[in-house]
Amino acid sequence: MRRYPVLLVGLVAAAACSNDVVVVNIDRPQNLFYVLDPSGDPQAPAGILLHWDPVPASDLAVYRVYSRPGSSGQYDLRGETTSTTFHDTGIPDLDYAVSAVSTSGDESALTEVEVDERLRLSAPTYLTSTSLNGAIYLAWDDTPFTSAPDGFMEYRIYSTGYSIDQNLCDATWALEGTTVSPEFVAAALENGIPRCFGVSAESIEGWESLWSPLRYDTPRPDARNVVIYADAANQSQAGFRFFQDLNGNGQVEPGELGLVGAASTASDFTIHRDPGTLQLFVAPAQASVMLYALSPVDDLTSIDVAPVSGFGSTQLLAQPGFGYVFEMNGGDGFARYGAIRTTHVGQNFVIFDWSYQTDPGNPELQVHGGLTTSEAQGMVVRRR
């Protein structure tokens, strides 16, 4: 829903003698509104894009766009356009106005809008993080949305380098991504390299809030804190394989363990989001699955031995803290066993710890069978 902070009918732009009656044969534009270009600095937007409805006149020649720095005084002409939009680069003026001009030279009354910074949202009050393998999970309070749901557009996540020795974030920030949820996975990061993060809230007009408190974290390689997405959110990162013999040598190698990829029948399991309830499910693909217990388990290490029976192909509700055990066909007459413990179930993704037993037929589940975990899976956050 678009908010219109100020919408005024201006005076006729064409000058006339005080005793004359000016007849203007063209209507003024309607429904003028703006969208700012966020820059990361809430006090200095990068520009403004004006929108208005087309004037239904066969003799329409152009639209004229005006602006002024204050709420009174003369307007300055910014330009003319045949489009129903106009982009102005740089920090916007306070007031903008648009008129329609006919082919005979008649100019309509002005339609005005105020670029009202009072529409800026509040900032998130806290920012937390969790170290992942080649990624960082971020979460913050949803106050900017809950306090103004009709004016909320999205959250903007920024990142930069971080110096542990100096306890300082670098000065050059980059947009990591945007989301409408109060959580985000910054991925495709290099393990062992600290990063600093900040989050702002953007209104539907493009006003950017002050930033959240800054937070630094460092991604690390581990068999813990693996993230995969729901199939409806990111099909290419919704599947998981405990082990895949990529080079066909029959040996379990580090780069062949714990693989995140596309959801398919070749996956051991996928994360499925039910389109009706929007709940996330652990959906077995080529593996069979069962709950390890009917209540949450304290840690991944609590899942020490796979059960001898009870596995099935029915998808199970993804719940934080619960353990799930998988049975796979090893192709040599022996089963393979793996387990996960979900540490977080979000709106679009699940974070979990995993273990896998490389010994054929052995139900003992140690964390990744004593082997090194795979490298980062290369999940991509597209930057604007």
N, C-alpha and C positions, 0 to 999 in steps of 0.2 A: 504494500500500500504506500503510495507516494505521498509525502507530506508537503504542503504548500505553506511555508511560514508567512509569506506576504504576497498578496496578489492584488495589484492596484490598477485602476483605469487611469491612464495618463491624459494629458492635454493633447489636443491636436498639434502635431509637429509643424504643420505648415503655418507660416505667419500670415496675418491678415490685418487690415485696418480695423480699429476698434469699433467702427460703426457698421462694418460689414458682417454678414452671416456667411460662415465658411461651410460649404457643403462637401463632405468627403464621401466618395462613392466606393469605399473599400473598407471592409471590416478589419478590426485589429486582431492579431493572433490570440489564441486562447490556450490556457493550461500551460503557461510558461513555468518550467522548473529546471533545476540544475543538478549536476553530479560533479563533485570535485575529484581531482586526481590526487590520491594520497601520496605523500612523499616520505613518510616516516617521521616527519616533524609536524606535530599537530598544529603548530602555529604558522606553518608555511606550506599550504597545499601546492602541488606542482602545476596546477591549472584548473580550469573549470570548463565543463561542457554543458551548454544550454540546449534545452529541448522545448519545442512547442508544437501545437497542432497546426496542420496546414490550413491556410485561409482558402475557402472554396470560391475563388474568383477567377474567371477566365482571363481577365486583364491584369493578373498579378505579374509584376515585373521582378521585384526582389524584396527581401526582408532587410531592414536596417537594424543593427545591433548597437546599443549605446551602453555606457557605464559611467559611474561617478564614484569617487572615493568615500563620500559621506552620504547621509540620509537626506540631504537637501542640496540645492545648487544646480547648476547647469550640467546636463549630460554631455559627454564627449562621444562622438561617433567612433566606434571600434571597427566597423566594417559592414559590408553588404554580402548577402549570400542568397542563392536560390534554394538552398536546402532548409530543412526545418531543424537544423542543429547548428551550433557555432561553438568552436573551441578557442579558448583564450588561454595562452600559456603564461605561467608565472602566478604569483600570489594574486588572487582575485580582488576586484574592487568590492565595495559593500553592496551597491545597487546595480542591477542590470535591467535593461528595457529593450523591447523588440517592437518594431512597427512593420506594417506592410505597405508597399509602394506599388501603385498601379502603373500601367504603361503610359498613362496620360500625365503622370507626375504627382497624382494625389497620394498623400501619406496619411495612414490611419492614426488613430490615437495610440498611445504607448501602452503596452502591457509590461508591468514591472515586477521584479522579484528581488527580495533582500537575501543576501548570502549571510545567513544568521548563524553565527558560531554558537549560539545557545542550544542548538540542536546536537552539539557534540555529546557523545555518550561518556559515561563514567569509565574509568580504567579498571582492568582486573586488579584485585587487591593482593593476589599471591600467584606464584608460579612454582610448580614442583617439576621434578624430572626423574627419569629412571634410565640408567645406562643399559643399552642394548648392543647386540652384535652388529656393528656398522651403522648404528642409529641411536637416537635419543627419543624417548617418550616424554612428552610434555603435557601437563594438565594445569588448569587454572580455574578460578571461580567463574560462574556464569552470570555474575551480577550485571554486566552491561546489557545482556539480553533480557533477563528477567525484570530489570527496572524499566526497560523501554522496548518491549517486543515489537511494536509497530514501527519503530525507527531503526531497528537493528538490521545490519546487512551481513557482516561477517567479521571474523577475527583475522588479523594479519600477524604472521610470525616472522620475526627477524633474527638473524644470527650473524656472528662475527667470531674471529679468533679470540683466544683467551690466554693470558700469560699467568701461569700459576706462580712464578717467582715474584712478579710485581702485583699480583692479585688485581689485574686490570683487564677489562674488555678492550679489544681493538677499537679504533675510531671509525673504521669503514664497515658499515653494516650492509647486508644484502637481504632481500625478501626471500625467506625460505619457503613460504607457501601461505595459503588461506584456508579457512575452514569455518563452518557454521557451528561446529561442536566445540565444547571447552576442552579439547584434547587434540593432540597432533603428534605424528611420528615424523621427525626429521631424519630422513634416511640418506643412503648413498654417502655416508660419512666415513672418514678414515679412522680406523681403530687407533687409540692411543693419542689422538690429537684433540686437546680440549677445545670446546666451543662455548660461546656465550649466547644466551637467548633472551628475547624480550617479546611481549605480545601487546598489541593494541586492538581496540574495537573500532570498527568502521560503521558509520550510520548509512542509511539508504541515500543520503545526500552526498556521501563521500567524506564527511567529517571524520577525522581520525582522533581517537582519544589519546590521552597521555598513556605512556607505556606502563605495563606491569613492573613490579620489581624484577631486576635482572637475575638470571640464573645461569650458572655454568655447569657443565657436565662433560664427561669423556666417554665415548663409546669404547667397548672392549669385546674381544672375542670370547665367547663362552657358549656352553650348551644351555645356558639359562637365558631367559628374557628374549626368546625368539618371537617375532611378530609376523602374523599372516592375516590377510584381510578377508572379509566376507566376500563371497563370489559376486554379490551385487554391487560391491564397492570397488573392487579391483580384481578382476578375473585372473590377471596375470600373476598375482601374488596370493592366491587363495588355496594353493595346494601344498602338501608337505610329504616328503619322502624321508624316512629314517635312513635308508641306504639305497644307493643306485650305483651299480657297477658300470661307470661311464666308459672306462677303457676296456672293459670285457676281459680283464685278466683274472677274474675270480677272487681278487684280494680286496679287503676293505682298506681304503686309503682315506686320509683326512678330508680331501676335497670331495669325497663321495658320501659324506655323512651330513645329516641335518639340512636337506636341500629344500628351499622354498621356491616354488614355481607356480606355473599355471594350474588351475583346477582342472583335473582330467581323470579318466579312469586309470591312468598310470600312477596317480597319487596314492599314497597310503591312506590319507584322509584329506578332506577339504573342510573349510568353514562355510557353512550355508546360512544365509539370512532368510528367514521365512517372510514372504512378502506381505502376509496378513498381520502377524504379530510383531514383526521386525526383530524377533529373538534370533540369536545366533546358535547354531547347532554344529557339533562335531559329527561330520558325515563321513562314514567309512567309504572308501573307493575299492582299491584292490585288497585292503586289509579288513579284518573283522575287529570289532571293538566291544568293550564292556566297561562299566564303571568299576573302579577298584574298590570303592566303598560307597555307602549311601550318605555319607557326610564328608565335609572337606578333610583333606589330609594335611598334616603340618608342613611337609616338605616333599620334594621329589624323592628324596632318599627313603621316605616312608613306604614307597612302592618298591619292595625288595624282591618279591618273587611273583611272576605272573600266575594267575589262576590256571588250573588245568582244563576248565570248561566254562561255558557261559558266554562265549564270544558270539556276536551276531552282526548282521548288516544294517540294523536299525540305527538311524542317527540319534545322537544323545544331546540334550540341552547343554550348552556350554555355560558352566557356572564357576565363578572365581573360587579357587582353592580346591576344586575337585580333581581327582586322579582318574585318568583313562588309560586302559591297557589295550594294546593292539597285538594281533596275531597275523603274521604274514607268511605266505608260501615262499620258502626259500628256493624252490625249483630243484632241490636235490633230495626231496623226500623228508626234509626236516623243516619244522616251523622256525620262524624268527619272531622275536618279541621286542616290543618297544612300549614306552610309556610317556605320557605327558602329565604335567600338573599345571592347570591354568592359573596364572597369577592376576590376570586382568581381562575382563570381558567388556569391551566398549560398544559403541554404536556401529562401528565399521570394521573393527579388527579385534583379534585376541592375542594376548601375550602369554607365553607358556614356557616352562622348563621341560626338557626332554631327555630321555635315556634310551639306549639301544643295546641289546645283547648280540654281539657278533658271533658268538659260539653257536653253531647250528643246533637247534632243539633245546638249548639251555634257557630255562625260564627265569634265571636270576637276572635282575635288572639293576645294573650299576649305571652311574651317570656316564653316558656315551661309551660304555664298555671299556673304559680306561684309555680310549683313544682320543687324539686331538680332534676338536670340532672343525667343521668346514669353515672356509673363508666367508666374508660377508656376501650376501646374496644379491647385492646390486639393486635394491629397490630405489626407484627414482622419484624425487620430489621435483615436479616441473616448476620452474621459476618463471614469473611473468617477464 
